[in-house]
Amino acid sequence: MANKKLLKRLKVKRRVRKKVFGTAETPRMSVFRSNKEIYVQLIDDINGATLLSASSRDGELKSGAESKIDVAAQVGKALAEKATANGIANVVFDRNGYLYHGRVKSLAEGAREGGLKF
């Protein structure tokens, strides 16, 4: 069962990545979601380099009483703060084959609240 889910997500990911491309001025904001954690990177696809990253594993973001959706929103805000400090205001959102729902949606809304535009 899990193998079918993974293959379906990878198929959707390939379809989305045909259209989504990041540059140094407007990097691609790529999300990875595991069962416990959530990770996000700003990627320059021209040079193949990761510009910034944030995750729920960062020490100051994690506290035991919050839900994973709240932690995802904090990760989005933390990435937005790092991006604005480095002069990045616009990004292209790459949901990486995941549904825009739950933690992925919360991360995106947190990044928007932090000042990123996409």
N, C-alpha and C positions, 0 to 999 in steps of 0.2 A: 504493500500500500504506500509506504513512504517513498519508494522508488518512483511510483507513478506521479506522486505529488511533486517530487524534485524535477522530474523530466518535464512536467507541465510548466513549472515555474521557469525552467531554463528556456523553454520554447517561447514563453511570453517575454522573457528577458531579451532574447535575440531579436524579437520583433520590435521591442521598444528601443533597443540600442541602435537600430538602423536609423532612427530619427533623431536621437538625442546625442549631442556632441558638445564637448566643453572646450573652451579656449582659456588663455591666461586671464582675459578680461571677464569672461563669463564662464567660470568653471562648472563642471558637472558635479552635482551634489548626489553622491551615490550612497544608498542606504543598505546595510546588511543587518538582518534581524535573526538572532538565534533564539533559542527557547528562553534563555535567561537575560541576555544582554542585547543592546542595540548599538550599532556603530555607524558613523557617517564620515564621509571623506569629501573634500573638494579636489577634483581631479582636472588637470590640464591634459586633454587627450592629444594635443599636438606634440607636446614634449614627452608624454607618457609619465607625468610626474604627479605625485600627490602634494597639493599645496598646503592643506590643513586637514586635521582630523579631530574628531571628538567621539567619546564613547561613554557608555554607562559604567564602565570600569574605572573611569577617572575618580579619584578618591573623594573630591569635594562634592560630586554629584550624587553619590550614593548614600541613602539613609534607609534603614530597614522598614519604616512604617509606610512608605509610599508605594503606590501601585506602579506597575511597569509602564503604564500609559503616562503617569505623571513624570517618571524618570525620563521617558522619551522626549517629553516637552522640554525638560531641563537641558537635555543633550542638544536639542535644536537651538535653544537660546544661547547655550555656551558656544556652539559653532558660529552662530551669528555674531556674537561679540568678538570672537577671534577674527572672523572675516572682515568686519568693519574696521578693526584695528589694523588689518593689513590692506585696507583700501579696496575691498571687494564688496560690492553692493548688489550685483545681479548674479544669479546662478541659474542653471538649468537643472530641474529636478529629475533624478533617475530613481524610480521606486524599485528597480532591480528585480522586476517580475512579481513583487508582492502586491497584494491588493491595497488600494489607497483607503485604508480602514484601520482603526485601532491605533497601534503604536506608530505605524508609518504616518498616518494622518496627524497624530499628535506631535510627532517630530517636525513635520512640515509646518504646522501651525505655530509651534514654538520658534522655529527659525524665522517665520514671517513676523512674529511679535518682536523678535530681536532685531529686525531691521533688514533682513534679506528680501529681495524681490525676485519672484519667479512665477 
